[in-house]
Amino acid sequence: MPATSPAHHQRRRRRTNRLLATAAGVLTAGALAAAALPGSATAGENHGGKDTAHGHHGRYQDVQLLSFNDLHGNLEPPSGSSGRVTELQPDGTTKTVDAGGVEYLATHLRQAREGNRYSITAAGGDMVGASPLLSGLFHDEPTIEALNKLDLDVTSVGNHEFDEGAKELARLQNGGCHPDEGCYTDKRFKGADFPYLAANVLDEKTKKPVLKPYWVWKKQGVKVGFIGVTLEGTPDIVSAEGVKGLAFKDEVETIDKYAKELQRQGVKSIVALIHEGGFPASSSYNYDCDSPGAGDGISGPIADIAKNITPQVDALVTGHTHNAYVCTIPDPAGRPRMVTSAASFGRLYTDTTLTYDRATGDIARTAVKSANHVVTRDVPKAPDMTALIGKWNTLAAPIGNRPIGYISGDIVKDGTESPLGDLIADAQLEYGRTLDAETDLALMNPGGIRASLTHAAGGAEGDGVVTFAEAFTVQPFANTVNLQDFTGAQVIQALKEQVSGPNEAAPKILQISDGLTYTLDLTKTGADRVVTDSIKLNGSPVDPSATYRVATNSFLAGGGDGFPTLGQGTNDLVGEDDLAALERYLTANSTATSPIAPPKADRITIVS
């Protein structure tokens, strides 16, 4: 989720959105059928890559692939539900585990690498963008520095890598101080030590990838190629300014193209890093994704992509949906292939064993195994990450620690209609009415709400205090609040686009301001799920022929997230950024003795 606008309170000016760990990392949907390899130990033995039949001097060499995705600049431990994972217990019950924070992620990754001389660390995109203030305030330079210290080898781009456009992505890759804000410290920003891969993102003029399409890891005769792509639909979820001059191509066709190129170069072991994902059958990170059959525990775009990518690709590291899964999905030749995702925000990492056949140069697929592991917070913090966070916090604290409001309890972003979604829509309606008293309603896209507001203090501010940094984490995109005129028919159509067209398979339910009500009937299909006769404003039916003044953010006003009707408004008026609107609302409507209570989230009546 995206957009561009003048920044607020020195906010970045352009923003568009195992030791110990092994105990917590239960094997998730696991090993491919571990057939014995010719002349080797059974798959999975001697995992440390020692000089045995499975090691350096034998035919088969275990290569460790550590991977994660959708970090979104979460350097400090995320709060609330964003900082927990659900773990399935042996007796069938579940429990939640606190997880995440790069101080702990660094320790876990470094412990996991111990004894594995052939180890690669890769990521599935969205390393930056929609970041908390600690990173977002500085155009995500702190996150790139952290990833360098994590010894990340390679990552695909994600849609959020384009929030600020291709030029800013190139700066994150190659280094240099920000073109508008300059250098934040006395040292020039050096950029990423690892390559960003963008095989399916082309410059419209040159028709060539804007960054490298692939990269090859090599060690003592072992070669593993990586192809990186983001979802083809990136232009639908990033502001027009962020993807200006770029073309996004089909994921499968692109991966197949470069797999052939790698094969021609003699690279037969290939991993695809794909910033597109799926929807698991369980919210537990360690559920059995292959029960009852291969890949049965996952649905969504990645399932179709995995079934169609050339069999030359040996494993898929995915992301985007922020879900956790480790599945085997048959490739077009019917052979099982590992597909993984490690949730988001650095709460998990995936440890995959790829058994490399030195005789063929390919991966022995029957020996591939994989598991997700929790980035628990019961390990020592990595001192270099603590120092990095401290350095940037010193710069950010005067801005981020400022109190802007008070709440009486957690105001969460979860649910079809969320309490926080209601709060933000109300804030935009109230702000819209300061620009134009005739503003009737406000609509907020759910993907633009990145975190919950938690009552417990995140620092020294005290319980119930909302700081600027916490609000920034909720709405980090610097979208402006835009007012537009729509007919009632267009308002109705926009609500139906929540559950039809590109949003039919995975509905995007807009968060709505006080006074707007309707029924969402999930027993029906397509646009009919929004019951037309139930749509009311302040108790009266929305009149198709009347004109309504609607507040949205600039992303929705551009037709983003599959809402083309919201891009057809007239009589535009552009206000300040949405974070400023939220700050004003919290400040005006709460005090320490009279905090805001969580909204009831009862504006949408859901029939299921």
DORORO-843962 format. One record per residue (C-alpha): x, z, y; residue in one letter. Coordinates in steps of 0.02 Angstrom, whole numbers, plus 50000, padded with zeros to 5 digits. Last residue first. Layout:
<pts>
PT    xx    zz    yy residu
PT     X     Z     Y      A
...
</pts>
This chain:
<pts>
PT    xx    zz    yy residu
PT 48900 50372 49181      S
PT 48802 50386 49343      V
PT 48908 50436 49493      I
PT 48829 50489 49657      T
PT 48955 50453 49795      I
PT 48952 50569 49945      R
PT 48982 50725 49843      D
PT 49169 50753 49868      A
PT 49141 50937 49911      K
PT 49269 50941 50051      P
PT 49411 51068 50029      P
PT 49393 51206 50159      A
PT 49479 51185 50328      I
PT 49559 51345 50392      P
PT 49477 51466 50514      S
PT 49597 51611 50540      T
PT 49755 51505 50538      A
PT 49665 51371 50635      T
PT 49577 51211 50586      S
PT 49475 51069 50658      N
PT 49577 51001 50803      A
PT 49747 51017 50721      T
PT 49689 50945 50556      L
PT 49601 50800 50639      Y
PT 49744 50759 50757      R
PT 49868 50759 50613      E
PT 49758 50646 50509      L
PT 49739 50521 50651      A
PT 49927 50525 50685      A
PT 49956 50490 50501      L
PT 49841 50341 50514      D
PT 49945 50253 50645      D
PT 49882 50232 50821      E
PT 49739 50115 50868      G
PT 49701 49931 50848      V
PT 49534 49862 50910      L
PT 49465 49708 50826      D
PT 49304 49626 50885      N
PT 49276 49543 50716      T
PT 49293 49588 50532      G
PT 49337 49460 50399      Q
PT 49483 49550 50315      G
PT 49366 49684 50250      L
PT 49274 49547 50156      T
PT 49433 49504 50061      P
PT 49440 49676 49979      F
PT 49559 49650 49832      G
PT 49683 49787 49878      D
PT 49719 49711 50049      G
PT 49597 49611 50155      G
PT 49700 49626 50314      G
PT 49588 49763 50383      A
PT 49621 49855 50219      L
PT 49806 49863 50259      F
PT 49774 49898 50443      S
PT 49680 50058 50402      N
PT 49492 50057 50412      T
PT 49366 50107 50545      A
PT 49198 50017 50543      V
PT 49080 49973 50686      R
PT 48916 49915 50607      Y
PT 48810 49765 50655      T
PT 48633 49747 50585      A
PT 48572 49604 50474      S
PT 48606 49686 50306      P
PT 48528 49851 50364      D
PT 48612 49999 50276      V
PT 48471 50110 50216      P
PT 48444 50267 50321      S
PT 48503 50442 50271      G
PT 48652 50450 50390      N
PT 48712 50284 50321      L
PT 48634 50230 50157      K
PT 48681 50125 50007      I
PT 48559 50168 49867      S
PT 48465 50002 49871      D
PT 48625 49908 49830      T
PT 48674 50007 49674      V
PT 48863 49983 49659      V
PT 48886 49954 49472      R
PT 48798 49789 49495      D
PT 48961 49717 49563      A
PT 49033 49708 49387      G
PT 48946 49795 49243      T
PT 48817 49933 49224      K
PT 48831 50103 49141      T
PT 48954 50151 49278      L
PT 48816 50168 49406      D
PT 48896 50209 49574      L
PT 48760 50275 49689      T
PT 48775 50273 49879      Y
PT 48813 50382 50030      T
PT 48890 50358 50204      L
PT 48859 50505 50321      G
PT 49032 50584 50307      D
PT 49170 50457 50284      S
PT 49207 50358 50127      I
PT 49351 50344 50003      Q
PT 49355 50170 49930      L
PT 49343 50156 49742      I
PT 49471 50037 49670      K
PT 49402 49980 49503      P
PT 49521 49927 49364      A
PT 49442 49784 49266      A
PT 49324 49733 49406      E
PT 49449 49754 49548      N
PT 49509 49573 49555      P
PT 49328 49516 49572      G
PT 49209 49661 49552      S
PT 49207 49851 49556      V
PT 49269 49896 49730      Q
PT 49213 49724 49789      E
PT 49035 49792 49784      K
PT 49076 49910 49927      L
PT 49144 49764 50028      A
PT 48985 49665 49995      Q
PT 48875 49806 50059      I
PT 48980 49820 50218      V
PT 48972 49631 50236      Q
PT 48783 49631 50222      A
PT 48775 49770 50352      G
PT 48867 49654 50469      T
PT 49043 49700 50512      F
PT 49129 49745 50676      D
PT 49309 49804 50671      Q
PT 49409 49960 50716      L
PT 49587 49977 50654      N
PT 49684 50136 50615      V
PT 49867 50084 50601      T
PT 49961 50091 50437      N
PT 50119 50195 50450      A
PT 50139 50196 50261      F
PT 50180 50378 50221      P
PT 50005 50453 50207      Q
PT 50005 50605 50091      V
PT 50194 50631 50100      T
PT 50183 50621 50290      F
PT 50050 50757 50287      A
PT 50167 50870 50190      E
PT 50312 50832 50309      A
PT 50201 50867 50461      F
PT 50165 51038 50389      T
PT 50000 51101 50320      V
PT 49992 51291 50315      V
PT 49882 51367 50180      G
PT 50018 51478 50110      D
PT 50168 51510 50223      G
PT 50287 51394 50316      E
PT 50444 51448 50224      A
PT 50440 51309 50097      G
PT 50310 51220 49990      G
PT 50181 51353 50028      A
PT 50035 51361 49908      A
PT 49878 51280 49977      H
PT 49923 51106 49914      T
PT 49880 50944 50002      L
PT 49875 50808 49870      S
PT 49992 50660 49861      A
PT 50001 50472 49890      R
PT 49838 50425 49974      I
PT 49856 50240 50015      G
PT 49807 50195 49837      G
PT 49634 50268 49868      P
PT 49591 50142 50006      N
PT 49503 50224 50154      M
PT 49337 50173 50233      L
PT 49268 50241 50396      A
PT 49093 50243 50472      L
PT 48989 50212 50626      D
PT 49108 50190 50774      T
PT 49000 50178 50931      E
PT 49105 50304 51027      A
PT 49249 50181 51029      D
PT 49429 50239 51037      L
PT 49392 50425 51022      T
PT 49260 50376 50894      R
PT 49394 50297 50786      G
PT 49488 50463 50782      Y
PT 49335 50552 50713      E
PT 49304 50413 50586      L
PT 49488 50411 50536      Q
PT 49489 50599 50508      A
PT 49327 50589 50410      D
PT 49403 50456 50297      A
PT 49556 50566 50274      I
PT 49452 50718 50228      L
PT 49341 50621 50108      D
PT 49494 50550 50019      G
PT 49567 50725 50011      L
PT 49411 50790 49924      P
PT 49420 50644 49802      S
PT 49290 50515 49755      E
PT 49336 50438 49588      T
PT 49444 50592 49559      G
PT 49613 50657 49611      D
PT 49678 50666 49790      K
PT 49669 50854 49796      V
PT 49634 50975 49938      I
PT 49707 51138 49871      D
PT 49631 51289 49957      G
PT 49591 51366 50126      S
PT 49679 51234 50231      I
PT 49776 51248 50395      Y
PT 49844 51122 50518      G
PT 49992 51036 50603      I
PT 50137 51153 50566      P
PT 50310 51079 50613      R
PT 50428 51085 50465      N
PT 50449 50897 50452      G
PT 50517 50855 50623      I
PT 50647 50992 50644      P
PT 50680 50983 50455      A
PT 50726 50799 50442      A
PT 50909 50801 50495      L
PT 50954 50961 50402      T
PT 50847 50902 50258      N
PT 50958 50747 50243      W
PT 51116 50848 50215      K
PT 51030 50978 50106      G
PT 50958 50846 49991      I
PT 51131 50770 49968      L
PT 51211 50939 49937      A
PT 51082 50985 49806      T
PT 51110 50815 49727      M
PT 51297 50845 49715      D
PT 51267 51018 49643      P
PT 51159 50955 49498      A
PT 51031 51093 49472      K
PT 51052 51192 49312      P
PT 50914 51166 49182      V
PT 50744 51251 49181      D
PT 50664 51123 49297      R
PT 50608 51006 49160      T
PT 50633 50818 49174      V
PT 50522 50788 49023      V
PT 50578 50667 48889      H
PT 50498 50503 48834      N
PT 50550 50436 48666      A
PT 50621 50276 48592      S
PT 50678 50195 48431      K
PT 50745 50022 48393      V
PT 50812 50002 48216      A
PT 50693 49868 48152      T
PT 50733 49768 48308      R
PT 50916 49741 48266      A
PT 50967 49687 48441      I
PT 51064 49524 48454      D
PT 51247 49475 48466      G
PT 51234 49403 48291      T
PT 51381 49485 48202      A
PT 51397 49625 48329      R
PT 51220 49683 48291      D
PT 51167 49798 48432      Y
PT 51052 49944 48391      T
PT 50951 49985 48545      L
PT 50912 50171 48558      T
PT 50787 50214 48694      T
PT 50785 50373 48798      D
PT 50644 50371 48925      T
PT 50644 50481 49079      Y
PT 50507 50592 49142      L
PT 50454 50681 49303      R
PT 50556 50568 49416      G
PT 50410 50529 49533      F
PT 50321 50423 49403      S
PT 50260 50404 49222      A
PT 50408 50354 49110      A
PT 50351 50184 49045      S
PT 50400 50099 48883      T
PT 50368 49942 48779      V
PT 50463 49923 48615      M
PT 50439 49762 48516      R
PT 50356 49739 48347      P
PT 50374 49564 48271      R
PT 50220 49453 48267      G
PT 50312 49298 48329      A
PT 50220 49308 48496      P
PT 50284 49488 48517      D
PT 50196 49634 48431      P
PT 50173 49790 48539      I
PT 50271 49947 48499      T
PT 50228 50087 48616      C
PT 50310 50223 48721      V
PT 50190 50278 48856      Y
PT 50181 50373 49021      A
PT 50077 50315 49168      N
PT 50124 50285 49350      H
PT 50032 50117 49347      T
PT 50180 50024 49423      H
PT 50303 50039 49277      G
PT 50384 49943 49134      T
PT 50540 49939 49027      V
PT 50517 49801 48898      L
PT 50623 49777 48742      A
PT 50702 49638 48638      D
PT 50671 49480 48739      V
PT 50704 49326 48632      Q
PT 50529 49350 48562      P
PT 50465 49260 48718      T
PT 50342 49358 48826      I
PT 50160 49333 48773      N
PT 50106 49493 48687      K
PT 50201 49600 48811      A
PT 50110 49522 48958      I
PT 49940 49552 48881      D
PT 49978 49736 48848      A
PT 50062 49753 49018      I
PT 49902 49705 49109      P
PT 49790 49842 49039      G
PT 49774 49934 48876      S
PT 49876 50063 48780      I
PT 49850 50170 48626      G
PT 49825 50025 48506      D
PT 50005 49968 48538      G
PT 50047 49954 48353      A
PT 49906 50027 48249      G
PT 49809 50190 48227      P
PT 49896 50259 48323      S
PT 50042 50168 48403      D
PT 50036 50261 48569      C
PT 50057 50428 48482      D
PT 50041 50551 48627      Y
PT 50200 50618 48709      N
PT 50159 50591 48894      Y
PT 49987 50670 48875      S
PT 49856 50582 48981      S
PT 49795 50491 48826      S
PT 49732 50316 48789      A
PT 49864 50243 48901      P
PT 49833 50122 49045      F
PT 49960 49986 49071      G
PT 50103 49928 49178      G
PT 50183 49806 49296      E
PT 50354 49820 49376      H
PT 50441 49735 49231      I
PT 50621 49766 49179      L
PT 50647 49646 49034      A
PT 50784 49687 48908      V
PT 50889 49552 48822      I
PT 51013 49550 48679      S
PT 51058 49367 48649      K
PT 51181 49337 48790      V
PT 51279 49181 48743      G
PT 51264 49097 48912      Q
PT 51131 48980 48844      R
PT 51037 49134 48784      Q
PT 51042 49204 48960      L
PT 50965 49045 49028      E
PT 50830 49047 48895      K
PT 50788 49226 48939      A
PT 50785 49170 49120      Y
PT 50642 49050 49094      K
PT 50546 49164 48975      D
PT 50553 49304 49103      I
PT 50487 49190 49239      T
PT 50346 49118 49135      E
PT 50292 49291 49080      V
PT 50293 49369 49254      E
PT 50203 49229 49345      D
PT 50278 49194 49516      K
PT 50278 49286 49682      F
PT 50314 49177 49835      A
PT 50395 49248 49992      L
PT 50393 49193 50175      G
PT 50296 49346 50232      K
PT 50287 49477 50095      V
PT 50300 49632 50205      G
PT 50206 49555 50351      E
PT 50056 49516 50240      A
PT 50045 49698 50191      S
PT 50076 49743 50009      V
PT 49942 49762 49875      I
PT 49874 49585 49858      D
PT 50045 49506 49893      P
PT 50114 49600 49741      T
PT 49995 49514 49620      G
PT 50135 49431 49521      E
PT 50195 49603 49469      L
PT 50379 49634 49493      T
PT 50518 49554 49393      V
PT 50691 49602 49327      G
PT 50789 49520 49187      I
PT 50923 49625 49101      F
PT 51055 49557 48982      G
PT 51146 49662 48853      V
PT 51323 49617 48798      K
PT 51432 49715 48676      V
PT 51608 49646 48659      G
PT 51696 49802 48720      Q
PT 51568 49840 48856      K
PT 51459 49720 48951      K
PT 51297 49739 49051      W
PT 51224 49574 49109      V
PT 51116 49551 49264      W
PT 50963 49447 49300      Y
PT 50860 49366 49439      P
PT 50980 49413 49579      K
PT 50894 49433 49747      L
PT 50781 49323 49854      V
PT 50751 49212 49703      P
PT 50762 49026 49747      K
PT 50624 48909 49806      K
PT 50729 48877 49963      T
PT 50584 48878 50086      K
PT 50461 48995 50000      E
PT 50600 49118 49958      D
PT 50561 49169 49781      L
PT 50513 49332 49698      V
PT 50499 49305 49510      N
PT 50678 49350 49463      A
PT 50693 49497 49582      A
PT 50831 49609 49514      L
PT 50904 49749 49621      Y
PT 51087 49769 49576      P
PT 51171 49941 49570      F
PT 51292 50017 49695      D
PT 51153 50013 49823      A
PT 51188 50011 50009      G
PT 51341 50068 50106      K
PT 51254 50155 50251      F
PT 51387 50170 50387      R
PT 51448 50348 50410      K
PT 51426 50460 50560      D
PT 51247 50491 50508      T
PT 51078 50412 50543      Y
PT 51150 50242 50588      C
PT 51048 50122 50693      G
PT 50863 50144 50727      E
PT 50815 49964 50756      D
PT 50925 49860 50642      P
PT 50951 50003 50517      H
PT 51133 50028 50474      C
PT 51221 49919 50347      G
PT 51211 49909 50159      G
PT 51195 49767 50034      N
PT 51048 49817 49925      Q
PT 50954 49927 50049      L
PT 50990 49796 50182      R
PT 50921 49658 50070      A
PT 50762 49761 50049      L
PT 50751 49775 50238      E
PT 50766 49587 50255      K
PT 50637 49557 50117      A
PT 50499 49654 50204      G
PT 50463 49835 50250      E
PT 50341 49870 50109      D
PT 50434 49746 49998      F
PT 50520 49874 49886      E
PT 50346 49945 49867      H
PT 50293 49801 49755      N
PT 50430 49840 49632      G
PT 50604 49769 49618      V
PT 50690 49779 49450      S
PT 50828 49905 49425      T
PT 51010 49909 49369      V
PT 51153 50026 49328      D
PT 51089 50191 49397      L
PT 51237 50308 49404      D
PT 51129 50454 49463      L
PT 51245 50467 49613      K
PT 51201 50290 49663      N
PT 51018 50332 49639      L
PT 51038 50479 49758      A
PT 51118 50371 49893      E
PT 50977 50244 49873      I
PT 50852 50385 49891      T
PT 50934 50452 50049      P
PT 50932 50278 50129      E
PT 50744 50274 50104      D
PT 50702 50210 50279      H
PT 50763 50374 50353      F
PT 50594 50456 50382      L
PT 50542 50396 50210      G
PT 50676 50496 50119      S
PT 50644 50675 50172      L
PT 50471 50623 50233      L
PT 50403 50590 50059      P
PT 50413 50411 49997      S
PT 50278 50278 49991      A
PT 50424 50158 49970      G
PT 50580 50175 49865      V
PT 50622 50171 49679      M
PT 50468 50064 49658      D
PT 50547 49968 49514      G
PT 50570 49982 49326      G
PT 50737 50071 49313      A
PT 50894 50057 49208      A
PT 51030 50175 49145      T
PT 51148 50105 49014      I
PT 51246 50203 48883      S
PT 51377 50146 48758      Y
PT 51494 50296 48752      R
PT 51350 50408 48700      N
PT 51421 50581 48663      G
PT 51349 50655 48823      E
PT 51233 50529 48904      R
PT 51079 50640 48882      A
PT 51166 50784 48971      Q
PT 51203 50673 49120      R
PT 51025 50609 49124      L
PT 50953 50785 49116      H
PT 51068 50852 49251      T
PT 51032 50708 49368      A
PT 50845 50725 49341      L
PT 50857 50910 49382      Y
PT 50933 50889 49556      E
PT 50829 50730 49570      V
PT 50666 50828 49567      G
PT 50536 50815 49428      G
PT 50436 50921 49308      A
PT 50324 51072 49292      D
PT 50246 51070 49118      V
PT 50061 51063 49080      T
PT 49988 51114 48913      K
PT 49888 51023 48781      T
PT 49803 51071 48619      T
PT 49818 50968 48460      G
PT 49905 51101 48355      D
PT 50074 51015 48374      P
PT 50058 51021 48565      Q
PT 50024 50873 48680      L
PT 50114 50886 48846      E
PT 50036 50853 49015      T
PT 50157 50819 49157      V
PT 50177 50910 49322      R
PT 50250 50877 49494      G
PT 50120 50754 49558      S
PT 49987 50878 49499      S
PT 50041 50997 49637      G
PT 50210 50974 49719      S
PT 50349 50849 49690      P
PT 50523 50921 49659      P
PT 50637 50858 49799      E
PT 50707 50682 49788      L
PT 50539 50596 49771      N
PT 50589 50429 49849      G
PT 50453 50331 49762      H
PT 50525 50366 49588      L
PT 50413 50233 49513      D
PT 50515 50203 49355      N
PT 50632 50281 49227      F
PT 50757 50222 49098      S
PT 50897 50278 48985      L
PT 50955 50142 48864      L
PT 51079 50205 48733      Q
PT 51170 50069 48637      V
PT 51198 50099 48452      D
PT 51327 49983 48379      Q
PT 51306 49891 48216      Y
PT 51443 49790 48129      R
PT 51561 49937 48120      G
PT 51713 49977 48226      H
PT 51616 50042 48376      H
PT 51481 50140 48287      G
PT 51346 50127 48156      H
PT 51467 50113 48010      A
PT 51567 50248 48097      T
PT 51667 50257 48258      D
PT 51543 50369 48350      K
PT 51393 50293 48441      G
PT 51305 50460 48467      G
PT 51156 50404 48367      H
PT 51252 50428 48206      N
PT 51090 50401 48110      E
PT 50943 50321 48199      G
PT 50928 50169 48090      A
PT 50990 50200 47915      T
PT 51178 50189 47902      A
PT 51257 50021 47896      S
PT 51309 49878 47783      G
PT 51146 49787 47804      P
PT 51026 49893 47907      L
PT 50904 50012 47822      A
PT 50728 49990 47889      A
PT 50672 50112 48021      A
PT 50497 50048 48055      A
PT 50501 50051 48244      L
PT 50528 50226 48305      A
PT 50403 50310 48408      G
PT 50243 50334 48480      A
PT 50314 50473 48583      T
PT 50452 50579 48506      L
PT 50434 50751 48583      V
PT 50539 50774 48739      G
PT 50518 50957 48786      A
PT 50639 51017 48652      A
PT 50750 50870 48690      T
PT 50759 50921 48872      A
PT 50858 51077 48833      L
PT 50991 50978 48745      L
PT 50951 50845 48793      R
PT 50192 50097 50039      N
PT 50225 49953 50251      T
PT 50345 50061 50350      R
PT 50431 50007 50508      R
PT 50472 50126 50649      R
PT 50529 50270 50543      R
PT 50447 50427 50607      R
PT 50518 50489 50771      Q
PT 50354 50580 50808      H
PT 50244 50430 50764      H
PT 50301 50254 50722      A
PT 50235 50095 50798      P
PT 50145 49996 50663      S
PT 50171 49905 50500      T
PT 50077 49900 50338      A
PT 50074 49950 50161      P
PT 50000 50000 50000      M
</pts>
